[in-house]
Amino acid sequence: MIDWDRVSELRDEVGAEDFLEVVEMFLDEVNEEIDTITDEMTAQELEAKLHFLKGSALNLGLKTFAEMCRVGEDMARQGDVHGIDRPAIVTCYHASIEAFENALPSNAAA
């Protein structure tokens, strides 16, 4: 679910002292965006939203969530907005964050 190698790379890129602040910033942005996914979105809006979420997820190492966003993004690009399982994407996000936060101290320590 979590790519801990990517998490370590991110920590190395931003520095151990700024790592948690950067993670918090990413999570704040994603939390704001995940809550704006609605059934009323057009295919283009949904594609753009899922693209953003996928990129953020990849930056944080949330590989399962990123893959779900990629699949949804591809479906939206093809106009299949009704086939996208939005609740599953949101559920995966929350499960990923829980796993990330629970394991962060042991897997991302400097």
N, C-alpha and C positions, 0 to 999 in steps of 0.2 A: 504494500500500500504506500509506503514511504521509501523514497530513494535516498538513503542516508549518505551515500557518497556525494550526491548533489547538495545535501544540507551542509556537509563538511566543506565542499567547494565554495558555497555561498559564504560560510563563516570565514574561510580563508580570503575570499575576495573583499569582504567588507571589514574584516578584522574582528577578532573575538570580542573586543570591548564594545563594538557597535552592532554586533550580530542580533541580539535580542530586540533592539530598537528597530532594526530593519525588518525582522520577522513580524513584529507588531504592526509596522506600517503596511506591509503586504497584506496581513490578515485584516486590518481595518478596511483597506480598499476592497478586498474580496468579499468581506461581510456586507459591505454596502451594495455591491453589485449582485451578489447571489440572491438577495432579497428583492431585487427588481425584476426577476424573471417571472413573466406572467403568460397566461394563455392568450392574451390579447396582442402579444408582440407579433410583428410581421416577421417573415422569414429572414429578411435582411437585418432587422434589429436583433433577432435571436442569434443569427450567425455571428454578428459583431460582438454580442455579449459573451457568447461561448468562446469565441476566439480570445477575448481579453482574459476570461477566467482560465482558459487552457494555458496561456502564457504565464499568468501568475502562478498557477499550480506547478508548472514545470520549473519556475524559478525557485519555488519552495521545496521541490522534490516530492510533491503530492502526485505520484505517478498514476494511481488508479483514477483519481478525480480528473486529472489531465486527460486521460484516455476517454473517459465518459464525455468530457467536454468536446474532445476532438470528433468523436462519433456524432454527437449532437450537432456540432458545427457543420460537418459534412452533410448531414441530413437536412439541415436548414438551407444550406447552399443549394440543395437539390429541390427545395420547396416543400419538404416533408416535415412540417412543423408539428403535425399531429402525432407522428411516430416517435417524437422525442419524449423520453420519460423524465420530465422535469422533476417530479418528486424523488426519483431515484438519484438524480444528479445532486440535488440538495442534500439528501440523506448521506450520500457518499462523501460530500464535502464535510458535513458535520462529523462523520465517523473518522475521516482522515485527520481533521483538526484535533479530535480527541486523542487519536493514536499519536499524532505529532507531539502534542503538548505533554502527554503522559511519558513519552520516551525521550523527549528532547534533552533533558539533563545528562542522560547516560550515552546518548548517541551523538551529541553535538558539542560535547565539552572540548575545550581547547587542549 
